[in-house]
Amino acid sequence: MTAIPAGSVELFPPPLHASLVTDELGRLMGMVKAACPEATAIRFDFDGKLRVHIDVRSRSDVAVIETILPALGGGGLFQGVTLGATPHHPFHHRISALVDR
């Protein structure tokens, strides 16, 4: 194995816009968190489209979030709200929506 002489390795250039995505997701998370009950699990996933998943215990929380979510961010930000089960958590309920960003 050959040693690389000191000072001959270039550093990666600093990311120019790496914080843009992080900042936007943080803003979306804050918006959803402020509108949801305290004991809510909020997750985002991306598989070609950005989706938010909100897991709650109470059926009454589901109704509230289902009503509030489409109006957040001035309306139209969260679309296609669906309800379903939370994987591996049989006593939780999941509200999912497409994030239009």
Biopython code that builds the backbone (N, CA, C, O; Angstrom):
import numpy as np
from Bio.PDB.StructureBuilder import StructureBuilder

atoms = [
    (1, "MET", "N", (0.846, -1.169, 0.000)),
    (1, "MET", "CA", (0.000, 0.000, 0.000)),
    (1, "MET", "C", (0.893, 1.234, 0.000)),
    (1, "MET", "O", (1.852, 1.294, 0.769)),
    (2, "THR", "N", (0.605, 2.205, -0.831)),
    (2, "THR", "CA", (1.414, 3.404, -0.956)),
    (2, "THR", "C", (0.793, 4.543, -0.170)),
    (2, "THR", "O", (-0.418, 4.761, -0.217)),
    (3, "ALA", "N", (1.626, 5.255, 0.542)),
    (3, "ALA", "CA", (1.148, 6.407, 1.314)),
    (3, "ALA", "C", (0.978, 7.604, 0.391)),
    (3, "ALA", "O", (1.766, 7.806, -0.533)),
    (4, "ILE", "N", (-0.042, 8.383, 0.646)),
    (4, "ILE", "CA", (-0.280, 9.609, -0.121)),
    (4, "ILE", "C", (0.468, 10.729, 0.581)),
    (4, "ILE", "O", (0.296, 10.929, 1.783)),
    (5, "PRO", "N", (1.299, 11.464, -0.156)),
    (5, "PRO", "CA", (2.053, 12.545, 0.472)),
    (5, "PRO", "C", (1.117, 13.611, 1.045)),
    (5, "PRO", "O", (0.078, 13.923, 0.464)),
    (6, "ALA", "N", (1.501, 14.149, 2.173)),
    (6, "ALA", "CA", (0.702, 15.193, 2.825)),
    (6, "ALA", "C", (0.535, 16.386, 1.906)),
    (6, "ALA", "O", (1.476, 16.791, 1.223)),
    (7, "GLY", "N", (-0.646, 16.938, 1.889)),
    (7, "GLY", "CA", (-0.921, 18.126, 1.097)),
    (7, "GLY", "C", (-1.285, 17.848, -0.350)),
    (7, "GLY", "O", (-1.555, 18.786, -1.100)),
    (8, "SER", "N", (-1.300, 16.575, -0.770)),
    (8, "SER", "CA", (-1.609, 16.282, -2.165)),
    (8, "SER", "C", (-3.073, 15.875, -2.379)),
    (8, "SER", "O", (-3.485, 15.625, -3.512)),
    (9, "VAL", "N", (-3.836, 15.809, -1.325)),
    (9, "VAL", "CA", (-5.246, 15.438, -1.437)),
    (9, "VAL", "C", (-6.094, 16.703, -1.405)),
    (9, "VAL", "O", (-5.988, 17.514, -0.485)),
    (10, "GLU", "N", (-6.930, 16.858, -2.417)),
    (10, "GLU", "CA", (-7.796, 18.037, -2.465)),
    (10, "GLU", "C", (-9.068, 17.788, -1.664)),
    (10, "GLU", "O", (-9.582, 16.670, -1.623)),
    (11, "LEU", "N", (-9.557, 18.828, -1.041)),
    (11, "LEU", "CA", (-10.807, 18.740, -0.297)),
    (11, "LEU", "C", (-11.979, 18.857, -1.257)),
    (11, "LEU", "O", (-11.876, 19.478, -2.314)),
    (12, "PHE", "N", (-13.100, 18.245, -0.868)),
    (12, "PHE", "CA", (-14.321, 18.416, -1.648)),
    (12, "PHE", "C", (-14.761, 19.869, -1.554)),
    (12, "PHE", "O", (-14.597, 20.492, -0.505)),
    (13, "PRO", "N", (-15.311, 20.418, -2.621)),
    (13, "PRO", "CA", (-15.814, 21.798, -2.529)),
    (13, "PRO", "C", (-17.017, 21.838, -1.588)),
    (13, "PRO", "O", (-17.776, 20.871, -1.514)),
    (14, "PRO", "N", (-17.195, 22.933, -0.879)),
    (14, "PRO", "CA", (-18.334, 23.014, 0.039)),
    (14, "PRO", "C", (-19.640, 22.993, -0.750)),
    (14, "PRO", "O", (-19.719, 23.571, -1.834)),
    (15, "PRO", "N", (-20.666, 22.328, -0.213)),
    (15, "PRO", "CA", (-21.947, 22.286, -0.927)),
    (15, "PRO", "C", (-22.549, 23.683, -1.014)),
    (15, "PRO", "O", (-22.575, 24.421, -0.029)),
    (16, "LEU", "N", (-23.027, 24.034, -2.184)),
    (16, "LEU", "CA", (-23.566, 25.369, -2.388)),
    (16, "LEU", "C", (-24.973, 25.522, -1.823)),
    (16, "LEU", "O", (-25.278, 26.519, -1.169)),
    (17, "HIS", "N", (-25.821, 24.545, -2.072)),
    (17, "HIS", "CA", (-27.218, 24.688, -1.687)),
    (17, "HIS", "C", (-27.704, 23.518, -0.835)),
    (17, "HIS", "O", (-28.895, 23.206, -0.850)),
    (18, "ALA", "N", (-26.830, 22.877, -0.110)),
    (18, "ALA", "CA", (-27.216, 21.715, 0.681)),
    (18, "ALA", "C", (-28.241, 22.069, 1.742)),
    (18, "ALA", "O", (-29.097, 21.249, 2.077)),
    (19, "SER", "N", (-28.167, 23.263, 2.268)),
    (19, "SER", "CA", (-29.088, 23.626, 3.340)),
    (19, "SER", "C", (-30.463, 24.027, 2.819)),
    (19, "SER", "O", (-31.401, 24.125, 3.610)),
    (20, "LEU", "N", (-30.619, 24.261, 1.520)),
    (20, "LEU", "CA", (-31.923, 24.647, 0.984)),
    (20, "LEU", "C", (-32.975, 23.571, 1.228)),
    (20, "LEU", "O", (-34.081, 23.876, 1.672)),
    (21, "VAL", "N", (-32.643, 22.327, 0.943)),
    (21, "VAL", "CA", (-33.587, 21.227, 1.143)),
    (21, "VAL", "C", (-33.850, 21.035, 2.629)),
    (21, "VAL", "O", (-34.997, 20.869, 3.045)),
    (22, "THR", "N", (-32.795, 21.057, 3.422)),
    (22, "THR", "CA", (-32.938, 20.906, 4.867)),
    (22, "THR", "C", (-33.797, 22.012, 5.453)),
    (22, "THR", "O", (-34.662, 21.752, 6.289)),
    (23, "ASP", "N", (-33.567, 23.232, 5.024)),
    (23, "ASP", "CA", (-34.356, 24.363, 5.521)),
    (23, "ASP", "C", (-35.827, 24.231, 5.143)),
    (23, "ASP", "O", (-36.708, 24.499, 5.959)),
    (24, "GLU", "N", (-36.089, 23.819, 3.913)),
    (24, "GLU", "CA", (-37.480, 23.670, 3.457)),
    (24, "GLU", "C", (-38.187, 22.548, 4.213)),
    (24, "GLU", "O", (-39.338, 22.706, 4.620)),
    (25, "LEU", "N", (-37.506, 21.413, 4.403)),
    (25, "LEU", "CA", (-38.107, 20.318, 5.173)),
    (25, "LEU", "C", (-38.336, 20.729, 6.622)),
    (25, "LEU", "O", (-39.344, 20.350, 7.219)),
    (26, "GLY", "N", (-37.420, 21.494, 7.189)),
    (26, "GLY", "CA", (-37.595, 21.995, 8.554)),
    (26, "GLY", "C", (-38.789, 22.920, 8.665)),
    (26, "GLY", "O", (-39.525, 22.880, 9.651)),
    (27, "ARG", "N", (-38.981, 23.755, 7.653)),
    (27, "ARG", "CA", (-40.128, 24.668, 7.644)),
    (27, "ARG", "C", (-41.438, 23.883, 7.535)),
    (27, "ARG", "O", (-42.407, 24.183, 8.233)),
    (28, "LEU", "N", (-41.462, 22.875, 6.652)),
    (28, "LEU", "CA", (-42.650, 22.032, 6.513)),
    (28, "LEU", "C", (-42.930, 21.266, 7.802)),
    (28, "LEU", "O", (-44.078, 21.162, 8.233)),
    (29, "MET", "N", (-41.868, 20.728, 8.416)),
    (29, "MET", "CA", (-42.025, 19.987, 9.672)),
    (29, "MET", "C", (-42.598, 20.888, 10.754)),
    (29, "MET", "O", (-43.506, 20.479, 11.478)),
    (30, "GLY", "N", (-42.084, 22.107, 10.878)),
    (30, "GLY", "CA", (-42.583, 23.047, 11.876)),
    (30, "GLY", "C", (-44.042, 23.390, 11.653)),
    (30, "GLY", "O", (-44.812, 23.494, 12.608)),
    (31, "MET", "N", (-44.426, 23.565, 10.399)),
    (31, "MET", "CA", (-45.805, 23.896, 10.062)),
    (31, "MET", "C", (-46.755, 22.757, 10.453)),
    (31, "MET", "O", (-47.809, 22.995, 11.044)),
    (32, "VAL", "N", (-46.373, 21.523, 10.119)),
    (32, "VAL", "CA", (-47.212, 20.363, 10.432)),
    (32, "VAL", "C", (-47.234, 20.123, 11.938)),
    (32, "VAL", "O", (-48.290, 19.855, 12.512)),
    (33, "LYS", "N", (-46.071, 20.219, 12.577)),
    (33, "LYS", "CA", (-45.979, 19.985, 14.022)),
    (33, "LYS", "C", (-46.844, 20.971, 14.800)),
    (33, "LYS", "O", (-47.487, 20.590, 15.777)),
    (34, "ALA", "N", (-46.866, 22.232, 14.378)),
    (34, "ALA", "CA", (-47.664, 23.251, 15.067)),
    (34, "ALA", "C", (-49.161, 22.979, 14.946)),
    (34, "ALA", "O", (-49.937, 23.394, 15.807)),
    (35, "ALA", "N", (-49.571, 22.291, 13.893)),
    (35, "ALA", "CA", (-50.990, 22.028, 13.665)),
    (35, "ALA", "C", (-51.458, 20.700, 14.254)),
    (35, "ALA", "O", (-52.656, 20.414, 14.256)),
    (36, "CYS", "N", (-50.530, 19.888, 14.753)),
    (36, "CYS", "CA", (-50.868, 18.545, 15.234)),
    (36, "CYS", "C", (-50.771, 18.455, 16.753)),
    (36, "CYS", "O", (-50.098, 19.268, 17.388)),
    (37, "PRO", "N", (-51.452, 17.454, 17.336)),
    (37, "PRO", "CA", (-51.303, 17.207, 18.779)),
    (37, "PRO", "C", (-49.852, 16.874, 19.120)),
    (37, "PRO", "O", (-49.069, 16.486, 18.253)),
    (38, "GLU", "N", (-49.513, 17.030, 20.386)),
    (38, "GLU", "CA", (-48.122, 16.869, 20.822)),
    (38, "GLU", "C", (-47.565, 15.467, 20.582)),
    (38, "GLU", "O", (-46.412, 15.336, 20.171)),
    (39, "ALA", "N", (-48.335, 14.435, 20.821)),
    (39, "ALA", "CA", (-47.844, 13.056, 20.702)),
    (39, "ALA", "C", (-48.033, 12.518, 19.286)),
    (39, "ALA", "O", (-48.569, 11.426, 19.097)),
    (40, "THR", "N", (-47.599, 13.275, 18.313)),
    (40, "THR", "CA", (-47.754, 12.907, 16.908)),
    (40, "THR", "C", (-46.383, 12.603, 16.314)),
    (40, "THR", "O", (-45.424, 13.341, 16.537)),
    (41, "ALA", "N", (-46.298, 11.513, 15.557)),
    (41, "ALA", "CA", (-45.060, 11.188, 14.837)),
    (41, "ALA", "C", (-45.210, 11.687, 13.403)),
    (41, "ALA", "O", (-46.164, 11.327, 12.713)),
    (42, "ILE", "N", (-44.271, 12.511, 12.961)),
    (42, "ILE", "CA", (-44.328, 13.096, 11.620)),
    (42, "ILE", "C", (-43.090, 12.645, 10.854)),
    (42, "ILE", "O", (-41.965, 12.769, 11.338)),
    (43, "ARG", "N", (-43.313, 12.120, 9.651)),
    (43, "ARG", "CA", (-42.207, 11.657, 8.818)),
    (43, "ARG", "C", (-42.437, 12.104, 7.376)),
    (43, "ARG", "O", (-43.572, 12.261, 6.927)),
    (44, "PHE", "N", (-41.347, 12.301, 6.675)),
    (44, "PHE", "CA", (-41.408, 12.598, 5.249)),
    (44, "PHE", "C", (-40.722, 11.466, 4.511)),
    (44, "PHE", "O", (-39.755, 10.893, 5.014)),
    (45, "ASP", "N", (-41.210, 11.137, 3.326)),
    (45, "ASP", "CA", (-40.477, 10.212, 2.471)),
    (45, "ASP", "C", (-40.523, 10.730, 1.037)),
    (45, "ASP", "O", (-41.430, 11.465, 0.644)),
    (46, "PHE", "N", (-39.529, 10.327, 0.281)),
    (46, "PHE", "CA", (-39.420, 10.767, -1.108)),
    (46, "PHE", "C", (-39.125, 9.563, -1.983)),
    (46, "PHE", "O", (-38.114, 8.881, -1.813)),
    (47, "ASP", "N", (-40.027, 9.316, -2.922)),
    (47, "ASP", "CA", (-39.833, 8.263, -3.906)),
    (47, "ASP", "C", (-40.318, 8.811, -5.248)),
    (47, "ASP", "O", (-41.236, 8.279, -5.873)),
    (48, "GLY", "N", (-39.668, 9.887, -5.660)),
    (48, "GLY", "CA", (-40.101, 10.595, -6.852)),
    (48, "GLY", "C", (-41.043, 11.742, -6.520)),
    (48, "GLY", "O", (-41.104, 12.735, -7.246)),
    (49, "LYS", "N", (-41.771, 11.603, -5.430)),
    (49, "LYS", "CA", (-42.667, 12.650, -4.923)),
    (49, "LYS", "C", (-42.497, 12.715, -3.409)),
    (49, "LYS", "O", (-42.282, 11.697, -2.752)),
    (50, "LEU", "N", (-42.597, 13.919, -2.872)),
    (50, "LEU", "CA", (-42.463, 14.105, -1.427)),
    (50, "LEU", "C", (-43.812, 13.878, -0.761)),
    (50, "LEU", "O", (-44.820, 14.453, -1.170)),
    (51, "ARG", "N", (-43.826, 13.039, 0.264)),
    (51, "ARG", "CA", (-45.043, 12.749, 1.024)),
    (51, "ARG", "C", (-44.782, 12.961, 2.507)),
    (51, "ARG", "O", (-43.665, 12.779, 2.992)),
    (52, "VAL", "N", (-45.830, 13.347, 3.211)),
    (52, "VAL", "CA", (-45.763, 13.456, 4.663)),
    (52, "VAL", "C", (-46.658, 12.367, 5.243)),
    (52, "VAL", "O", (-47.739, 12.092, 4.722)),
    (53, "HIS", "N", (-46.192, 11.749, 6.334)),
    (53, "HIS", "CA", (-46.962, 10.740, 7.055)),
    (53, "HIS", "C", (-47.076, 11.209, 8.499)),
    (53, "HIS", "O", (-46.075, 11.508, 9.149)),
    (54, "ILE", "N", (-48.291, 11.268, 8.983)),
    (54, "ILE", "CA", (-48.559, 11.731, 10.343)),
    (54, "ILE", "C", (-49.248, 10.585, 11.074)),
    (54, "ILE", "O", (-50.328, 10.150, 10.673)),
    (55, "ASP", "N", (-48.628, 10.095, 12.149)),
    (55, "ASP", "CA", (-49.170, 8.978, 12.920)),
    (55, "ASP", "C", (-49.690, 9.470, 14.262)),
    (55, "ASP", "O", (-48.979, 10.142, 15.009)),
    (56, "VAL", "N", (-50.945, 9.125, 14.561)),
    (56, "VAL", "CA", (-51.579, 9.527, 15.821)),
    (56, "VAL", "C", (-52.272, 8.321, 16.441)),
    (56, "VAL", "O", (-52.525, 7.323, 15.766)),
    (57, "ARG", "N", (-52.575, 8.421, 17.727)),
    (57, "ARG", "CA", (-53.277, 7.348, 18.426)),
    (57, "ARG", "C", (-54.790, 7.505, 18.363)),
    (57, "ARG", "O", (-55.513, 6.528, 18.171)),
    (58, "SER", "N", (-55.256, 8.712, 18.523)),
    (58, "SER", "CA", (-56.684, 8.968, 18.698)),
    (58, "SER", "C", (-57.407, 9.165, 17.368)),
    (58, "SER", "O", (-56.916, 9.865, 16.482)),
    (59, "ARG", "N", (-58.572, 8.544, 17.238)),
    (59, "ARG", "CA", (-59.406, 8.707, 16.053)),
    (59, "ARG", "C", (-59.872, 10.161, 15.911)),
    (59, "ARG", "O", (-60.034, 10.658, 14.797)),
    (60, "SER", "N", (-60.086, 10.835, 17.044)),
    (60, "SER", "CA", (-60.510, 12.242, 16.987)),
    (60, "SER", "C", (-59.384, 13.125, 16.441)),
    (60, "SER", "O", (-59.653, 14.112, 15.756)),
    (61, "ASP", "N", (-58.119, 12.776, 16.739)),
    (61, "ASP", "CA", (-56.983, 13.515, 16.173)),
    (61, "ASP", "C", (-56.926, 13.345, 14.654)),
    (61, "ASP", "O", (-56.559, 14.272, 13.931)),
    (62, "VAL", "N", (-57.292, 12.160, 14.181)),
    (62, "VAL", "CA", (-57.310, 11.905, 12.737)),
    (62, "VAL", "C", (-58.266, 12.876, 12.051)),
    (62, "VAL", "O", (-57.925, 13.481, 11.035)),
    (63, "ALA", "N", (-59.461, 13.020, 12.613)),
    (63, "ALA", "CA", (-60.464, 13.906, 12.014)),
    (63, "ALA", "C", (-59.987, 15.356, 11.987)),
    (63, "ALA", "O", (-60.194, 16.066, 11.003)),
    (64, "VAL", "N", (-59.347, 15.790, 13.073)),
    (64, "VAL", "CA", (-58.854, 17.171, 13.147)),
    (64, "VAL", "C", (-57.755, 17.402, 12.110)),
    (64, "VAL", "O", (-57.799, 18.382, 11.367)),
    (65, "ILE", "N", (-56.780, 16.511, 12.058)),
    (65, "ILE", "CA", (-55.655, 16.666, 11.126)),
    (65, "ILE", "C", (-56.136, 16.564, 9.678)),
    (65, "ILE", "O", (-55.672, 17.304, 8.811)),
    (66, "GLU", "N", (-57.053, 15.657, 9.427)),
    (66, "GLU", "CA", (-57.593, 15.489, 8.078)),
    (66, "GLU", "C", (-58.272, 16.776, 7.593)),
    (66, "GLU", "O", (-58.258, 17.080, 6.400)),
    (67, "THR", "N", (-58.859, 17.518, 8.516)),
    (67, "THR", "CA", (-59.511, 18.780, 8.177)),
    (67, "THR", "C", (-58.510, 19.917, 8.021)),
    (67, "THR", "O", (-58.637, 20.736, 7.111)),
    (68, "ILE", "N", (-57.509, 19.973, 8.911)),
    (68, "ILE", "CA", (-56.556, 21.084, 8.936)),
    (68, "ILE", "C", (-55.485, 20.977, 7.847)),
    (68, "ILE", "O", (-55.101, 21.989, 7.261)),
    (69, "LEU", "N", (-55.004, 19.776, 7.573)),
    (69, "LEU", "CA", (-53.852, 19.579, 6.683)),
    (69, "LEU", "C", (-54.005, 20.239, 5.305)),
    (69, "LEU", "O", (-53.072, 20.913, 4.869)),
    (70, "PRO", "N", (-55.124, 20.080, 4.605)),
    (70, "PRO", "CA", (-55.228, 20.709, 3.276)),
    (70, "PRO", "C", (-55.172, 22.238, 3.303)),
    (70, "PRO", "O", (-54.861, 22.856, 2.285)),
    (71, "ALA", "N", (-55.468, 22.856, 4.447)),
    (71, "ALA", "CA", (-55.470, 24.318, 4.536)),
    (71, "ALA", "C", (-54.122, 24.900, 4.963)),
    (71, "ALA", "O", (-53.923, 26.111, 4.869)),
    (72, "LEU", "N", (-53.196, 24.065, 5.429)),
    (72, "LEU", "CA", (-51.894, 24.567, 5.888)),
    (72, "LEU", "C", (-51.122, 25.206, 4.737)),
    (72, "LEU", "O", (-51.249, 24.801, 3.581)),
    (73, "GLY", "N", (-50.334, 26.195, 5.073)),
    (73, "GLY", "CA", (-49.491, 26.852, 4.079)),
    (73, "GLY", "C", (-50.273, 27.640, 3.047)),
    (73, "GLY", "O", (-49.795, 27.848, 1.932)),
    (74, "GLY", "N", (-51.462, 28.078, 3.402)),
    (74, "GLY", "CA", (-52.276, 28.854, 2.474)),
    (74, "GLY", "C", (-53.147, 27.994, 1.575)),
    (74, "GLY", "O", (-53.810, 28.512, 0.676)),
    (75, "GLY", "N", (-53.154, 26.695, 1.806)),
    (75, "GLY", "CA", (-53.970, 25.786, 1.001)),
    (75, "GLY", "C", (-53.225, 25.296, -0.225)),
    (75, "GLY", "O", (-52.460, 26.042, -0.837)),
    (76, "GLY", "N", (-53.449, 24.055, -0.579)),
    (76, "GLY", "CA", (-52.834, 23.484, -1.773)),
    (76, "GLY", "C", (-51.445, 22.919, -1.585)),
    (76, "GLY", "O", (-50.912, 22.284, -2.494)),
    (77, "LEU", "N", (-50.841, 23.136, -0.422)),
    (77, "LEU", "CA", (-49.500, 22.619, -0.164)),
    (77, "LEU", "C", (-49.532, 21.109, 0.077)),
    (77, "LEU", "O", (-48.667, 20.379, -0.406)),
    (78, "PHE", "N", (-50.534, 20.649, 0.828)),
    (78, "PHE", "CA", (-50.698, 19.225, 1.126)),
    (78, "PHE", "C", (-51.939, 18.737, 0.389)),
    (78, "PHE", "O", (-53.047, 19.197, 0.666)),
    (79, "GLN", "N", (-51.759, 17.810, -0.545)),
    (79, "GLN", "CA", (-52.854, 17.344, -1.391)),
    (79, "GLN", "C", (-53.010, 15.838, -1.303)),
    (79, "GLN", "O", (-52.090, 15.128, -0.897)),
    (80, "GLY", "N", (-54.179, 15.360, -1.685)),
    (80, "GLY", "CA", (-54.415, 13.918, -1.745)),
    (80, "GLY", "C", (-54.310, 13.251, -0.393)),
    (80, "GLY", "O", (-53.633, 12.233, -0.257)),
    (81, "VAL", "N", (-54.967, 13.806, 0.608)),
    (81, "VAL", "CA", (-54.911, 13.251, 1.965)),
    (81, "VAL", "C", (-55.545, 11.861, 1.971)),
    (81, "VAL", "O", (-56.661, 11.670, 1.488)),
    (82, "THR", "N", (-54.806, 10.889, 2.531)),
    (82, "THR", "CA", (-55.315, 9.522, 2.652)),
    (82, "THR", "C", (-55.172, 9.052, 4.088)),
    (82, "THR", "O", (-54.323, 9.539, 4.835)),
    (83, "LEU", "N", (-56.010, 8.102, 4.462)),
    (83, "LEU", "CA", (-55.972, 7.517, 5.801)),
    (83, "LEU", "C", (-55.589, 6.055, 5.679)),
    (83, "LEU", "O", (-55.934, 5.391, 4.702)),
    (84, "GLY", "N", (-54.866, 5.554, 6.686)),
    (84, "GLY", "CA", (-54.480, 4.156, 6.663)),
    (84, "GLY", "C", (-53.893, 3.726, 7.989)),
    (84, "GLY", "O", (-53.847, 4.491, 8.952)),
    (85, "ALA", "N", (-53.449, 2.494, 8.015)),
    (85, "ALA", "CA", (-52.836, 1.935, 9.216)),
    (85, "ALA", "C", (-51.359, 2.319, 9.262)),
    (85, "ALA", "O", (-50.736, 2.573, 8.231)),
    (86, "THR", "N", (-50.818, 2.356, 10.466)),
    (86, "THR", "CA", (-49.400, 2.631, 10.657)),
    (86, "THR", "C", (-48.665, 1.295, 10.730)),
    (86, "THR", "O", (-48.986, 0.470, 11.584)),
    (87, "PRO", "N", (-47.690, 1.064, 9.857)),
    (87, "PRO", "CA", (-46.965, -0.206, 9.882)),
    (87, "PRO", "C", (-46.334, -0.486, 11.252)),
    (87, "PRO", "O", (-45.672, 0.377, 11.828)),
    (88, "HIS", "N", (-46.546, -1.683, 11.755)),
    (88, "HIS", "CA", (-45.962, -2.170, 13.008)),
    (88, "HIS", "C", (-46.485, -1.457, 14.254)),
    (88, "HIS", "O", (-45.929, -1.637, 15.337)),
    (89, "HIS", "N", (-47.533, -0.659, 14.125)),
    (89, "HIS", "CA", (-48.149, 0.029, 15.264)),
    (89, "HIS", "C", (-49.663, -0.103, 15.131)),
    (89, "HIS", "O", (-50.317, 0.809, 14.626)),
    (90, "PRO", "N", (-50.228, -1.223, 15.578)),
    (90, "PRO", "CA", (-51.644, -1.487, 15.331)),
    (90, "PRO", "C", (-52.615, -0.503, 15.987)),
    (90, "PRO", "O", (-53.764, -0.418, 15.556)),
    (91, "PHE", "N", (-52.199, 0.233, 16.999)),
    (91, "PHE", "CA", (-53.108, 1.153, 17.670)),
    (91, "PHE", "C", (-52.912, 2.599, 17.220)),
    (91, "PHE", "O", (-53.452, 3.519, 17.834)),
    (92, "HIS", "N", (-52.151, 2.799, 16.161)),
    (92, "HIS", "CA", (-51.963, 4.132, 15.602)),
    (92, "HIS", "C", (-52.716, 4.250, 14.277)),
    (92, "HIS", "O", (-53.025, 3.250, 13.628)),
    (93, "HIS", "N", (-52.996, 5.468, 13.902)),
    (93, "HIS", "CA", (-53.660, 5.769, 12.637)),
    (93, "HIS", "C", (-52.736, 6.685, 11.839)),
    (93, "HIS", "O", (-52.076, 7.555, 12.408)),
    (94, "ARG", "N", (-52.689, 6.490, 10.532)),
    (94, "ARG", "CA", (-51.793, 7.282, 9.687)),
    (94, "ARG", "C", (-52.591, 8.155, 8.724)),
    (94, "ARG", "O", (-53.514, 7.699, 8.049)),
    (95, "ILE", "N", (-52.201, 9.422, 8.688)),
    (95, "ILE", "CA", (-52.711, 10.375, 7.712)),
    (95, "ILE", "C", (-51.534, 10.695, 6.797)),
    (95, "ILE", "O", (-50.475, 11.101, 7.274)),
    (96, "SER", "N", (-51.704, 10.520, 5.504)),
    (96, "SER", "CA", (-50.630, 10.794, 4.543)),
    (96, "SER", "C", (-51.121, 11.801, 3.519)),
    (96, "SER", "O", (-52.315, 11.886, 3.231)),
    (97, "ALA", "N", (-50.185, 12.559, 2.975)),
    (97, "ALA", "CA", (-50.529, 13.528, 1.932)),
    (97, "ALA", "C", (-49.320, 13.778, 1.046)),
    (97, "ALA", "O", (-48.174, 13.648, 1.475)),
    (98, "LEU", "N", (-49.595, 14.131, -0.172)),
    (98, "LEU", "CA", (-48.570, 14.537, -1.122)),
    (98, "LEU", "C", (-48.225, 15.994, -0.839)),
    (98, "LEU", "O", (-49.114, 16.829, -0.677)),
    (99, "VAL", "N", (-46.920, 16.295, -0.781)),
    (99, "VAL", "CA", (-46.472, 17.670, -0.554)),
    (99, "VAL", "C", (-46.196, 18.282, -1.918)),
    (99, "VAL", "O", (-45.338, 17.801, -2.659)),
    (100, "ASP", "N", (-46.919, 19.334, -2.245)),
    (100, "ASP", "CA", (-46.793, 19.974, -3.556)),
    (100, "ASP", "C", (-45.717, 21.045, -3.501)),
    (100, "ASP", "O", (-46.014, 22.226, -3.326)),
    (101, "ARG", "N", (-44.462, 20.628, -3.653)),
    (101, "ARG", "CA", (-43.310, 21.540, -3.639)),
    (101, "ARG", "C", (-42.415, 21.215, -4.794)),
    (101, "ARG", "O", (-41.382, 21.861, -4.976)),
]
sb = StructureBuilder()
sb.init_structure("model")
sb.init_model(0)
sb.init_chain("A")
sb.init_seg("    ")
for serial, (resi, resn, name, xyz) in enumerate(atoms, 1):
    if name == "N":
        sb.init_residue(resn, " ", resi, " ")
    sb.init_atom(name, np.array(xyz, "f"), 0.0, 1.0, " ", f" {name:<3s}", serial, name[0])
structure = sb.get_structure()
